[in-house]
Amino acid sequence: MPTPPPAPPLDLVAARLRSALGEPDASASVTFLGTERIEVLRFADASAGLVRYATLGMSAAPMADPTSTLADPERGPRAELLLTLRGGLAPTDQALRALATFAATPQVEGLVVAPGGSLDLGQPLWPDAPFHSVLVGEGGGLVPDLELPEPLSPVRFLPLLPMTPNEAAWKRARGAEALQERWLSQGTDLRDPTRMAVSLAE
């Protein structure tokens, strides 16, 4: 019998998300001019009081270095984005468009999204949110990296950590590691959608 063709990468990504997070209880899709559709899935973790949002579509193509003159259609970093928040404290479901916007950044701006980087929406992530931007965290935790058939590069699932404007400015001046150390030293609950900015005074 002939070997069946490999599953499309996004089907494999969706299966990995479901195996790690369960079945989504809601989803929405957004298409920006000149880009492929980005879907955002919502996963409720009632036992922990959390809601998780995951993008699906960002990894359809590898991210290209904006300085490269020729993009490789197969090799290059691939990623999807994850946002975990405490449920019921704020209208965080309205962050779906913000997440789709971040996920479309590689297509729209030629940006390679990687741990330690930041993404700025320029407005609250959801109505009245104290956060306008996010810090990109390290992958491989909540959702393990997904190996794709050769020659495709693996997909990483990168957590997003909301930042207040003051925290974002401090991160630009001091670096991502310094901000994460400040969060850790002060026991900051990064999943609290109503938290105040961490104290940045020396």
Secondary structure, DSSP 8 states (H G I E B T S, - for coil): --------HHHHHHHHHHHHH---SEEEEE--TTS--EEEEEEEETTTTEEEEEEESGGGS----TT-SS--SSSS-EEEEEEEEETTSS-GGGGHHHHHHHHHHHHHH-----TT-EEE-SS-SSTT-S-SEEEE--SSSSS--B--STTS--EEEEEEEEE-HHHHHHHHHH-HHHHHHHHHHTT--TT-TT--------
